[in-house]
Amino acid sequence: MIQEQLDNFLFQYSYSTLFILSFFYFFLLYFGIAPIFKKVCQLLFKIKVLQKIELKEVSSKQIYFEIKHSFKSIIIFGFSIIPIIYLIRTAKIQLLPNTFSNIIMGLVILNLWNELHFFIVHRMMHLRYFMKNVHYIHHQSKVPTVYSVYSFHWLEAILLSTVPLTIVLFLPLSFISIAIYPLTSILLNYSGHCNYRFGNGSKNSWKLFGTIHNEHHYKNKDNYGFVLQLFDHIISKFKTLKQK
């Protein structure tokens, strides 16, 4: 039954129906999970499991700005399924069976690929032209919130929506892993934008993650990675070696 429904989704549904389903999927990820994630963070803060990073209160005007631009991004993300389904229907790409191991492997690959993809796009967004005309929208959130995660200019939203598309052309994945990936991505995004962290954020700890991205929003530079900061460290090492 599940496989039959999946086949209908992949081969029978119209592209307009696929867009509507994809749009509501991203809509629920954002408007459904964000307030829950925020409430959980506030609860963990009250019982002293989490610390708040920036104590400055965020205005309702900022939240409105974030939601307005996030809604535009969700419309764009809704279209991201179309080229993938087209490539499947025209046999330009192959899918792996939806076994548990293939789903887990696919999620690992997609999230690791996102580290490089995001770094490249994000670093480009900080070039003078893009910072002035595109990326400034995301950086209106000096103190990020859970509602900042999709607050992008339309061009940045298009570029960030291509994570699965830019890898399925070269590496077969299971479709369920592609479908679940936005959930894992937005949960990590919430963690980086919620303005809370575990512990004191000391630099020798994995607990620094939230602090790093908060600092990026405040300083408007450095820390261009998504979660791992791997490519920031590689670039830093390269610059150091070049100077010697």
PALUMNU-320457 format. One record per residue (C-alpha): residue in one letter; x, z, y negated. Coordinates in nm, 2 decimals. Layout:
# PALUMNU-320457
<rec><nuti>a</nuti><x>X</x><z>Z</z><y>Y</y></rec>
...
END
This chain:
# PALUMNU-320457
<rec><nuti>m</nuti><x>0.00</x><z>0.00</z><y>0.00</y></rec>
<rec><nuti>i</nuti><x>0.28</x><z>0.10</z><y>-0.25</y></rec>
<rec><nuti>q</nuti><x>0.48</x><z>-0.22</z><y>-0.16</y></rec>
<rec><nuti>e</nuti><x>0.17</x><z>-0.43</z><y>-0.21</y></rec>
<rec><nuti>q</nuti><x>0.10</x><z>-0.28</z><y>-0.55</y></rec>
<rec><nuti>l</nuti><x>0.47</x><z>-0.33</z><y>-0.65</y></rec>
<rec><nuti>d</nuti><x>0.45</x><z>-0.70</z><y>-0.53</y></rec>
<rec><nuti>n</nuti><x>0.14</x><z>-0.75</z><y>-0.75</y></rec>
<rec><nuti>f</nuti><x>0.32</x><z>-0.60</z><y>-1.04</y></rec>
<rec><nuti>l</nuti><x>0.63</x><z>-0.81</z><y>-0.99</y></rec>
<rec><nuti>f</nuti><x>0.45</x><z>-1.14</z><y>-0.91</y></rec>
<rec><nuti>q</nuti><x>0.08</x><z>-1.14</z><y>-1.00</y></rec>
<rec><nuti>y</nuti><x>0.03</x><z>-0.95</z><y>-1.32</y></rec>
<rec><nuti>s</nuti><x>0.02</x><z>-1.16</z><y>-1.64</y></rec>
<rec><nuti>y</nuti><x>0.30</x><z>-1.11</z><y>-1.89</y></rec>
<rec><nuti>s</nuti><x>0.06</x><z>-0.97</z><y>-2.14</y></rec>
<rec><nuti>t</nuti><x>-0.05</x><z>-0.71</z><y>-1.89</y></rec>
<rec><nuti>l</nuti><x>0.31</x><z>-0.63</z><y>-1.81</y></rec>
<rec><nuti>f</nuti><x>0.38</x><z>-0.57</z><y>-2.18</y></rec>
<rec><nuti>i</nuti><x>0.08</x><z>-0.34</z><y>-2.21</y></rec>
<rec><nuti>l</nuti><x>0.19</x><z>-0.13</z><y>-1.91</y></rec>
<rec><nuti>s</nuti><x>0.55</x><z>-0.12</z><y>-2.03</y></rec>
<rec><nuti>f</nuti><x>0.44</x><z>-0.02</z><y>-2.38</y></rec>
<rec><nuti>f</nuti><x>0.23</x><z>0.27</z><y>-2.26</y></rec>
<rec><nuti>y</nuti><x>0.51</x><z>0.38</z><y>-2.03</y></rec>
<rec><nuti>f</nuti><x>0.75</x><z>0.42</z><y>-2.32</y></rec>
<rec><nuti>f</nuti><x>0.46</x><z>0.56</z><y>-2.53</y></rec>
<rec><nuti>l</nuti><x>0.41</x><z>0.84</z><y>-2.27</y></rec>
<rec><nuti>l</nuti><x>0.78</x><z>0.90</z><y>-2.24</y></rec>
<rec><nuti>y</nuti><x>0.81</x><z>0.96</z><y>-2.61</y></rec>
<rec><nuti>f</nuti><x>0.48</x><z>1.12</z><y>-2.72</y></rec>
<rec><nuti>g</nuti><x>0.42</x><z>1.29</z><y>-2.39</y></rec>
<rec><nuti>i</nuti><x>0.76</x><z>1.45</z><y>-2.31</y></rec>
<rec><nuti>a</nuti><x>0.89</x><z>1.51</z><y>-2.66</y></rec>
<rec><nuti>p</nuti><x>0.65</x><z>1.80</z><y>-2.75</y></rec>
<rec><nuti>i</nuti><x>0.70</x><z>1.95</z><y>-2.40</y></rec>
<rec><nuti>f</nuti><x>1.08</x><z>1.93</z><y>-2.43</y></rec>
<rec><nuti>k</nuti><x>1.06</x><z>2.09</z><y>-2.78</y></rec>
<rec><nuti>k</nuti><x>0.85</x><z>2.38</z><y>-2.66</y></rec>
<rec><nuti>v</nuti><x>1.08</x><z>2.44</z><y>-2.36</y></rec>
<rec><nuti>c</nuti><x>1.38</x><z>2.45</z><y>-2.60</y></rec>
<rec><nuti>q</nuti><x>1.20</x><z>2.69</z><y>-2.83</y></rec>
<rec><nuti>l</nuti><x>1.11</x><z>2.92</z><y>-2.54</y></rec>
<rec><nuti>l</nuti><x>1.47</x><z>2.92</z><y>-2.40</y></rec>
<rec><nuti>f</nuti><x>1.59</x><z>2.99</z><y>-2.76</y></rec>
<rec><nuti>k</nuti><x>1.36</x><z>3.30</z><y>-2.78</y></rec>
<rec><nuti>i</nuti><x>1.50</x><z>3.44</z><y>-2.45</y></rec>
<rec><nuti>k</nuti><x>1.86</x><z>3.36</z><y>-2.57</y></rec>
<rec><nuti>v</nuti><x>1.94</x><z>3.10</z><y>-2.31</y></rec>
<rec><nuti>l</nuti><x>1.98</x><z>2.83</z><y>-2.58</y></rec>
<rec><nuti>q</nuti><x>2.13</x><z>2.85</z><y>-2.93</y></rec>
<rec><nuti>k</nuti><x>2.01</x><z>2.65</z><y>-3.23</y></rec>
<rec><nuti>i</nuti><x>2.28</x><z>2.43</z><y>-3.37</y></rec>
<rec><nuti>e</nuti><x>2.16</x><z>2.37</z><y>-3.73</y></rec>
<rec><nuti>l</nuti><x>1.95</x><z>2.64</z><y>-3.88</y></rec>
<rec><nuti>k</nuti><x>1.81</x><z>2.42</z><y>-4.15</y></rec>
<rec><nuti>e</nuti><x>1.44</x><z>2.35</z><y>-4.11</y></rec>
<rec><nuti>v</nuti><x>1.33</x><z>1.99</z><y>-4.06</y></rec>
<rec><nuti>s</nuti><x>1.06</x><z>1.86</z><y>-4.30</y></rec>
<rec><nuti>s</nuti><x>0.73</x><z>1.71</z><y>-4.19</y></rec>
<rec><nuti>k</nuti><x>0.83</x><z>1.41</z><y>-4.39</y></rec>
<rec><nuti>q</nuti><x>1.13</x><z>1.35</z><y>-4.16</y></rec>
<rec><nuti>i</nuti><x>0.92</x><z>1.39</z><y>-3.85</y></rec>
<rec><nuti>y</nuti><x>0.67</x><z>1.14</z><y>-3.99</y></rec>
<rec><nuti>f</nuti><x>0.96</x><z>0.90</z><y>-4.07</y></rec>
<rec><nuti>e</nuti><x>1.10</x><z>0.94</z><y>-3.71</y></rec>
<rec><nuti>i</nuti><x>0.76</x><z>0.88</z><y>-3.54</y></rec>
<rec><nuti>k</nuti><x>0.68</x><z>0.58</z><y>-3.76</y></rec>
<rec><nuti>h</nuti><x>1.01</x><z>0.40</z><y>-3.66</y></rec>
<rec><nuti>s</nuti><x>0.99</x><z>0.52</z><y>-3.30</y></rec>
<rec><nuti>f</nuti><x>0.65</x><z>0.36</z><y>-3.27</y></rec>
<rec><nuti>k</nuti><x>0.80</x><z>0.03</z><y>-3.38</y></rec>
<rec><nuti>s</nuti><x>1.08</x><z>0.08</z><y>-3.12</y></rec>
<rec><nuti>i</nuti><x>0.83</x><z>0.15</z><y>-2.85</y></rec>
<rec><nuti>i</nuti><x>0.66</x><z>-0.19</z><y>-2.92</y></rec>
<rec><nuti>i</nuti><x>1.00</x><z>-0.36</z><y>-2.88</y></rec>
<rec><nuti>f</nuti><x>1.08</x><z>-0.16</z><y>-2.57</y></rec>
<rec><nuti>g</nuti><x>0.75</x><z>-0.27</z><y>-2.42</y></rec>
<rec><nuti>f</nuti><x>0.88</x><z>-0.63</z><y>-2.42</y></rec>
<rec><nuti>s</nuti><x>1.20</x><z>-0.53</z><y>-2.24</y></rec>
<rec><nuti>i</nuti><x>1.04</x><z>-0.57</z><y>-1.90</y></rec>
<rec><nuti>i</nuti><x>0.94</x><z>-0.94</z><y>-1.96</y></rec>
<rec><nuti>p</nuti><x>1.28</x><z>-1.11</z><y>-1.92</y></rec>
<rec><nuti>i</nuti><x>1.35</x><z>-0.90</z><y>-1.61</y></rec>
<rec><nuti>i</nuti><x>1.02</x><z>-0.99</z><y>-1.44</y></rec>
<rec><nuti>y</nuti><x>1.08</x><z>-1.36</z><y>-1.54</y></rec>
<rec><nuti>l</nuti><x>1.43</x><z>-1.35</z><y>-1.37</y></rec>
<rec><nuti>i</nuti><x>1.27</x><z>-1.20</z><y>-1.06</y></rec>
<rec><nuti>r</nuti><x>0.99</x><z>-1.45</z><y>-1.04</y></rec>
<rec><nuti>t</nuti><x>1.23</x><z>-1.74</z><y>-1.09</y></rec>
<rec><nuti>a</nuti><x>1.47</x><z>-1.60</z><y>-0.83</y></rec>
<rec><nuti>k</nuti><x>1.75</x><z>-1.58</z><y>-1.08</y></rec>
<rec><nuti>i</nuti><x>1.82</x><z>-1.22</z><y>-0.97</y></rec>
<rec><nuti>q</nuti><x>1.78</x><z>-1.04</z><y>-0.65</y></rec>
<rec><nuti>l</nuti><x>1.64</x><z>-0.69</z><y>-0.59</y></rec>
<rec><nuti>l</nuti><x>1.76</x><z>-0.43</z><y>-0.35</y></rec>
<rec><nuti>p</nuti><x>1.51</x><z>-0.26</z><y>-0.12</y></rec>
<rec><nuti>n</nuti><x>1.36</x><z>0.06</z><y>-0.27</y></rec>
<rec><nuti>t</nuti><x>1.53</x><z>0.30</z><y>-0.04</y></rec>
<rec><nuti>f</nuti><x>1.62</x><z>0.65</z><y>-0.16</y></rec>
<rec><nuti>s</nuti><x>1.99</x><z>0.57</z><y>-0.16</y></rec>
<rec><nuti>n</nuti><x>1.94</x><z>0.25</z><y>-0.35</y></rec>
<rec><nuti>i</nuti><x>1.73</x><z>0.42</z><y>-0.61</y></rec>
<rec><nuti>i</nuti><x>1.98</x><z>0.70</z><y>-0.66</y></rec>
<rec><nuti>m</nuti><x>2.27</x><z>0.45</z><y>-0.67</y></rec>
<rec><nuti>g</nuti><x>2.08</x><z>0.23</z><y>-0.91</y></rec>
<rec><nuti>l</nuti><x>2.02</x><z>0.52</z><y>-1.15</y></rec>
<rec><nuti>v</nuti><x>2.38</x><z>0.62</z><y>-1.14</y></rec>
<rec><nuti>i</nuti><x>2.49</x><z>0.27</z><y>-1.21</y></rec>
<rec><nuti>l</nuti><x>2.24</x><z>0.22</z><y>-1.50</y></rec>
<rec><nuti>n</nuti><x>2.34</x><z>0.54</z><y>-1.66</y></rec>
<rec><nuti>l</nuti><x>2.71</x><z>0.48</z><y>-1.63</y></rec>
<rec><nuti>w</nuti><x>2.66</x><z>0.12</z><y>-1.76</y></rec>
<rec><nuti>n</nuti><x>2.46</x><z>0.27</z><y>-2.05</y></rec>
<rec><nuti>e</nuti><x>2.77</x><z>0.47</z><y>-2.15</y></rec>
<rec><nuti>l</nuti><x>2.96</x><z>0.15</z><y>-2.22</y></rec>
<rec><nuti>h</nuti><x>2.67</x><z>-0.05</z><y>-2.35</y></rec>
<rec><nuti>f</nuti><x>2.57</x><z>0.23</z><y>-2.59</y></rec>
<rec><nuti>f</nuti><x>2.92</x><z>0.28</z><y>-2.71</y></rec>
<rec><nuti>i</nuti><x>2.96</x><z>-0.09</z><y>-2.80</y></rec>
<rec><nuti>v</nuti><x>2.63</x><z>-0.11</z><y>-2.98</y></rec>
<rec><nuti>h</nuti><x>2.67</x><z>0.22</z><y>-3.15</y></rec>
<rec><nuti>r</nuti><x>3.03</x><z>0.14</z><y>-3.27</y></rec>
<rec><nuti>m</nuti><x>2.90</x><z>-0.19</z><y>-3.40</y></rec>
<rec><nuti>m</nuti><x>2.62</x><z>-0.02</z><y>-3.59</y></rec>
<rec><nuti>h</nuti><x>2.88</x><z>0.18</z><y>-3.78</y></rec>
<rec><nuti>l</nuti><x>3.04</x><z>-0.13</z><y>-3.92</y></rec>
<rec><nuti>r</nuti><x>2.97</x><z>-0.14</z><y>-4.30</y></rec>
<rec><nuti>y</nuti><x>2.70</x><z>-0.41</z><y>-4.29</y></rec>
<rec><nuti>f</nuti><x>2.51</x><z>-0.27</z><y>-4.00</y></rec>
<rec><nuti>m</nuti><x>2.54</x><z>0.09</z><y>-4.12</y></rec>
<rec><nuti>k</nuti><x>2.40</x><z>-0.01</z><y>-4.46</y></rec>
<rec><nuti>n</nuti><x>2.12</x><z>-0.24</z><y>-4.34</y></rec>
<rec><nuti>v</nuti><x>2.03</x><z>-0.13</z><y>-3.98</y></rec>
<rec><nuti>h</nuti><x>2.17</x><z>0.20</z><y>-3.85</y></rec>
<rec><nuti>y</nuti><x>2.09</x><z>0.40</z><y>-4.17</y></rec>
<rec><nuti>i</nuti><x>1.74</x><z>0.45</z><y>-4.03</y></rec>
<rec><nuti>h</nuti><x>1.86</x><z>0.65</z><y>-3.73</y></rec>
<rec><nuti>h</nuti><x>2.09</x><z>0.85</z><y>-3.96</y></rec>
<rec><nuti>q</nuti><x>1.81</x><z>0.95</z><y>-4.19</y></rec>
<rec><nuti>s</nuti><x>1.78</x><z>1.24</z><y>-3.94</y></rec>
<rec><nuti>k</nuti><x>2.07</x><z>1.45</z><y>-4.07</y></rec>
<rec><nuti>v</nuti><x>1.94</x><z>1.73</z><y>-3.84</y></rec>
<rec><nuti>p</nuti><x>1.82</x><z>1.54</z><y>-3.53</y></rec>
<rec><nuti>t</nuti><x>1.50</x><z>1.63</z><y>-3.35</y></rec>
<rec><nuti>v</nuti><x>1.33</x><z>1.52</z><y>-3.03</y></rec>
<rec><nuti>y</nuti><x>1.14</x><z>1.27</z><y>-3.24</y></rec>
<rec><nuti>s</nuti><x>1.47</x><z>1.11</z><y>-3.35</y></rec>
<rec><nuti>v</nuti><x>1.54</x><z>0.95</z><y>-3.01</y></rec>
<rec><nuti>y</nuti><x>1.37</x><z>0.62</z><y>-3.07</y></rec>
<rec><nuti>s</nuti><x>1.39</x><z>0.62</z><y>-3.45</y></rec>
<rec><nuti>f</nuti><x>1.57</x><z>0.29</z><y>-3.50</y></rec>
<rec><nuti>h</nuti><x>1.57</x><z>-0.03</z><y>-3.70</y></rec>
<rec><nuti>w</nuti><x>1.40</x><z>-0.31</z><y>-3.50</y></rec>
<rec><nuti>l</nuti><x>1.74</x><z>-0.49</z><y>-3.45</y></rec>
<rec><nuti>e</nuti><x>1.90</x><z>-0.18</z><y>-3.31</y></rec>
<rec><nuti>a</nuti><x>1.60</x><z>-0.12</z><y>-3.08</y></rec>
<rec><nuti>i</nuti><x>1.63</x><z>-0.47</z><y>-2.94</y></rec>
<rec><nuti>l</nuti><x>2.00</x><z>-0.42</z><y>-2.87</y></rec>
<rec><nuti>l</nuti><x>1.95</x><z>-0.08</z><y>-2.70</y></rec>
<rec><nuti>s</nuti><x>1.66</x><z>-0.22</z><y>-2.49</y></rec>
<rec><nuti>t</nuti><x>1.89</x><z>-0.46</z><y>-2.30</y></rec>
<rec><nuti>v</nuti><x>2.07</x><z>-0.20</z><y>-2.08</y></rec>
<rec><nuti>p</nuti><x>1.90</x><z>-0.30</z><y>-1.75</y></rec>
<rec><nuti>l</nuti><x>1.89</x><z>-0.67</z><y>-1.84</y></rec>
<rec><nuti>t</nuti><x>2.26</x><z>-0.70</z><y>-1.91</y></rec>
<rec><nuti>i</nuti><x>2.35</x><z>-0.56</z><y>-1.57</y></rec>
<rec><nuti>v</nuti><x>2.08</x><z>-0.70</z><y>-1.33</y></rec>
<rec><nuti>l</nuti><x>2.22</x><z>-1.04</z><y>-1.40</y></rec>
<rec><nuti>f</nuti><x>2.55</x><z>-0.94</z><y>-1.23</y></rec>
<rec><nuti>l</nuti><x>2.45</x><z>-0.66</z><y>-0.99</y></rec>
<rec><nuti>p</nuti><x>2.14</x><z>-0.63</z><y>-0.77</y></rec>
<rec><nuti>l</nuti><x>1.94</x><z>-0.31</z><y>-0.81</y></rec>
<rec><nuti>s</nuti><x>1.62</x><z>-0.17</z><y>-0.67</y></rec>
<rec><nuti>f</nuti><x>1.32</x><z>-0.22</z><y>-0.90</y></rec>
<rec><nuti>i</nuti><x>1.22</x><z>0.15</z><y>-0.89</y></rec>
<rec><nuti>s</nuti><x>1.56</x><z>0.25</z><y>-1.02</y></rec>
<rec><nuti>i</nuti><x>1.51</x><z>0.01</z><y>-1.31</y></rec>
<rec><nuti>a</nuti><x>1.17</x><z>0.16</z><y>-1.37</y></rec>
<rec><nuti>i</nuti><x>1.29</x><z>0.52</z><y>-1.35</y></rec>
<rec><nuti>y</nuti><x>1.60</x><z>0.46</z><y>-1.57</y></rec>
<rec><nuti>p</nuti><x>1.41</x><z>0.50</z><y>-1.91</y></rec>
<rec><nuti>l</nuti><x>1.30</x><z>0.85</z><y>-1.80</y></rec>
<rec><nuti>t</nuti><x>1.65</x><z>0.96</z><y>-1.72</y></rec>
<rec><nuti>s</nuti><x>1.78</x><z>0.80</z><y>-2.04</y></rec>
<rec><nuti>i</nuti><x>1.52</x><z>0.97</z><y>-2.27</y></rec>
<rec><nuti>l</nuti><x>1.58</x><z>1.31</z><y>-2.11</y></rec>
<rec><nuti>l</nuti><x>1.95</x><z>1.28</z><y>-2.19</y></rec>
<rec><nuti>n</nuti><x>1.85</x><z>1.16</z><y>-2.54</y></rec>
<rec><nuti>y</nuti><x>1.63</x><z>1.46</z><y>-2.59</y></rec>
<rec><nuti>s</nuti><x>1.92</x><z>1.69</z><y>-2.49</y></rec>
<rec><nuti>g</nuti><x>2.14</x><z>1.52</z><y>-2.75</y></rec>
<rec><nuti>h</nuti><x>1.89</x><z>1.53</z><y>-3.03</y></rec>
<rec><nuti>c</nuti><x>1.69</x><z>1.85</z><y>-2.98</y></rec>
<rec><nuti>n</nuti><x>1.93</x><z>2.06</z><y>-3.20</y></rec>
<rec><nuti>y</nuti><x>1.98</x><z>2.32</z><y>-2.93</y></rec>
<rec><nuti>r</nuti><x>2.27</x><z>2.39</z><y>-2.70</y></rec>
<rec><nuti>f</nuti><x>2.38</x><z>2.62</z><y>-2.41</y></rec>
<rec><nuti>g</nuti><x>2.63</x><z>2.88</z><y>-2.50</y></rec>
<rec><nuti>n</nuti><x>2.85</x><z>2.87</z><y>-2.81</y></rec>
<rec><nuti>g</nuti><x>2.95</x><z>2.51</z><y>-2.78</y></rec>
<rec><nuti>s</nuti><x>3.32</x><z>2.58</z><y>-2.74</y></rec>
<rec><nuti>k</nuti><x>3.53</x><z>2.27</z><y>-2.70</y></rec>
<rec><nuti>n</nuti><x>3.65</x><z>2.35</z><y>-2.35</y></rec>
<rec><nuti>s</nuti><x>3.30</x><z>2.34</z><y>-2.22</y></rec>
<rec><nuti>w</nuti><x>3.04</x><z>2.08</z><y>-2.10</y></rec>
<rec><nuti>k</nuti><x>2.80</x><z>2.29</z><y>-2.32</y></rec>
<rec><nuti>l</nuti><x>2.94</x><z>2.09</z><y>-2.62</y></rec>
<rec><nuti>f</nuti><x>2.72</x><z>1.79</z><y>-2.56</y></rec>
<rec><nuti>g</nuti><x>2.44</x><z>1.88</z><y>-2.80</y></rec>
<rec><nuti>t</nuti><x>2.69</x><z>1.99</z><y>-3.06</y></rec>
<rec><nuti>i</nuti><x>2.88</x><z>1.66</z><y>-3.05</y></rec>
<rec><nuti>h</nuti><x>2.58</x><z>1.44</z><y>-3.12</y></rec>
<rec><nuti>n</nuti><x>2.45</x><z>1.68</z><y>-3.39</y></rec>
<rec><nuti>e</nuti><x>2.78</x><z>1.66</z><y>-3.56</y></rec>
<rec><nuti>h</nuti><x>2.77</x><z>1.28</z><y>-3.54</y></rec>
<rec><nuti>h</nuti><x>2.43</x><z>1.28</z><y>-3.73</y></rec>
<rec><nuti>y</nuti><x>2.57</x><z>1.52</z><y>-3.99</y></rec>
<rec><nuti>k</nuti><x>2.91</x><z>1.35</z><y>-4.05</y></rec>
<rec><nuti>n</nuti><x>2.79</x><z>0.99</z><y>-3.99</y></rec>
<rec><nuti>k</nuti><x>3.11</x><z>0.91</z><y>-3.80</y></rec>
<rec><nuti>d</nuti><x>3.31</x><z>0.97</z><y>-3.48</y></rec>
<rec><nuti>n</nuti><x>3.15</x><z>1.06</z><y>-3.14</y></rec>
<rec><nuti>y</nuti><x>3.00</x><z>0.72</z><y>-3.07</y></rec>
<rec><nuti>g</nuti><x>2.94</x><z>0.78</z><y>-2.70</y></rec>
<rec><nuti>f</nuti><x>2.60</x><z>0.86</z><y>-2.54</y></rec>
<rec><nuti>v</nuti><x>2.68</x><z>1.16</z><y>-2.31</y></rec>
<rec><nuti>l</nuti><x>3.03</x><z>1.15</z><y>-2.16</y></rec>
<rec><nuti>q</nuti><x>3.23</x><z>1.07</z><y>-2.48</y></rec>
<rec><nuti>l</nuti><x>3.47</x><z>0.88</z><y>-2.24</y></rec>
<rec><nuti>f</nuti><x>3.52</x><z>0.58</z><y>-2.45</y></rec>
<rec><nuti>d</nuti><x>3.58</x><z>0.79</z><y>-2.76</y></rec>
<rec><nuti>h</nuti><x>3.87</x><z>0.95</z><y>-2.58</y></rec>
<rec><nuti>i</nuti><x>4.00</x><z>0.62</z><y>-2.46</y></rec>
<rec><nuti>i</nuti><x>4.00</x><z>0.47</z><y>-2.81</y></rec>
<rec><nuti>s</nuti><x>4.16</x><z>0.79</z><y>-2.95</y></rec>
<rec><nuti>k</nuti><x>4.44</x><z>0.78</z><y>-2.69</y></rec>
<rec><nuti>f</nuti><x>4.50</x><z>0.41</z><y>-2.76</y></rec>
<rec><nuti>k</nuti><x>4.53</x><z>0.47</z><y>-3.14</y></rec>
<rec><nuti>t</nuti><x>4.77</x><z>0.76</z><y>-3.07</y></rec>
<rec><nuti>l</nuti><x>4.99</x><z>0.54</z><y>-2.85</y></rec>
<rec><nuti>k</nuti><x>4.98</x><z>0.26</z><y>-3.10</y></rec>
<rec><nuti>q</nuti><x>5.10</x><z>0.49</z><y>-3.38</y></rec>
<rec><nuti>k</nuti><x>5.41</x><z>0.60</z><y>-3.18</y></rec>
END
